[in-house]
């Protein structure tokens, strides 16, 4: 069995991890603030008494996974910029960058919306 990893395998593993983190964050966000079950989820958590612990852990997960995904992207980008340009090899880093930028924009919009709700007295 061959267990030696090449640099290309490590790059694709980092790219897969980045996509998995951002996708799981998007799904978690849709589950929590989406129109289907968000109120029932919150009511069930509040009734069980675990609402504070779950909210803090979700906030920690989103913060940590976003920082990790951004670090993975920056590391891949810096490694890519050090090497010679190869035809057709820049596409995965561009798509990862677009996905990460999309997540950062959504995260900023949600934070601004929460700020505006807080300032308005809700």
C-alpha positions in Angstrom: 0.0 0.0 0.0 1.4 3.4 -1.0 1.1 5.9 1.8 3.4 8.6 0.5 1.6 11.9 -0.2 2.8 14.2 -2.9 2.4 17.9 -3.0 -0.5 17.7 -5.4 -2.4 15.3 -3.0 -1.8 17.7 -0.1 -3.1 20.6 -2.3 -6.3 18.8 -3.3 -6.8 17.7 0.3 -6.6 21.3 1.5 -9.0 22.3 -1.3 -11.4 19.6 -0.3 -11.2 20.6 3.4 -11.8 24.2 2.5 -14.9 23.3 0.4 -16.2 21.0 3.1 -15.8 23.7 5.8 -17.5 26.4 3.8 -20.3 24.1 2.6 -21.0 22.9 6.1 -21.2 26.4 7.3 -23.6 27.4 4.6 -25.8 24.4 5.4 -25.7 25.2 9.1 -26.6 28.8 8.4 -29.6 27.7 6.2 -30.7 25.3 8.9 -30.6 27.9 11.6 -32.0 30.9 10.0 -33.9 29.3 7.1 -37.7 29.6 6.9 -38.5 25.9 7.5 -37.4 24.6 10.9 -35.4 27.4 12.6 -38.1 28.4 15.0 -38.9 24.8 16.0 -35.2 24.1 16.5 -34.8 27.2 18.7 -37.9 26.3 20.8 -36.7 22.7 21.3 -33.3 24.0 22.4 -34.8 26.5 24.8 -37.1 23.9 26.3 -34.2 21.6 26.9 -32.1 24.3 28.5 -29.2 23.9 26.2 -29.9 26.9 24.1 -27.0 29.0 25.4 -24.4 26.3 25.1 -25.5 25.4 21.5 -25.5 29.0 20.4 -22.0 29.6 21.8 -20.7 26.4 20.3 -22.2 27.2 16.9 -20.7 30.7 17.0 -17.3 29.2 17.9 -17.5 26.6 15.1 -18.4 29.2 12.5 -15.6 31.5 13.7 -13.0 28.7 13.9 -13.9 27.0 10.6 -13.9 30.4 8.7 -10.5 31.2 10.0 -9.2 27.7 9.1 -10.7 27.9 5.6 -9.2 31.3 5.1 -5.8 30.1 6.3 -6.0 27.1 3.9 -6.8 29.4 1.0 -4.0 31.8 1.8 -1.5 29.0 2.2 -2.6 27.5 -1.1 -2.4 30.8 -2.8 1.1 31.6 -1.5 2.3 28.2 -2.6 0.8 28.6 -6.0 2.3 32.1 -6.5 5.8 30.8 -5.7 5.8 28.2 -8.4 5.9 28.6 -12.2 2.5 29.2 -13.8 1.1 26.0 -15.2 -1.6 26.0 -17.8 -5.0 24.9 -16.4 -3.8 24.6 -12.8 -5.2 27.9 -11.5 -8.9 27.0 -11.8 -9.3 25.2 -8.4 -7.8 28.1 -6.5 -10.0 30.6 -8.3 -13.1 28.5 -7.5 -12.0 28.1 -3.9 -11.4 31.8 -3.7 -14.9 32.6 -5.1 -16.5 30.2 -2.7 -14.6 31.7 0.3 -15.4 35.2 -0.8 -19.1 34.3 -1.2 -19.1 32.9 2.4 -17.4 36.0 3.8 -20.0 38.3 2.1 -22.8 36.2 3.5 -21.2 36.2 7.0 -20.8 40.0 6.9 -24.4 40.4 5.7 -25.7 38.2 8.5 -23.6 40.1 11.1 -24.8 43.5 9.8 -28.4 42.3 9.9 -28.0 41.1 13.5 -26.5 44.5 14.4 -29.4 46.3 12.8 -31.9 44.2 14.7 -30.0 44.8 17.9 -29.9 48.6 17.3 -33.6 48.7 16.6 -34.5 47.1 19.9 -35.4 43.5 18.9 
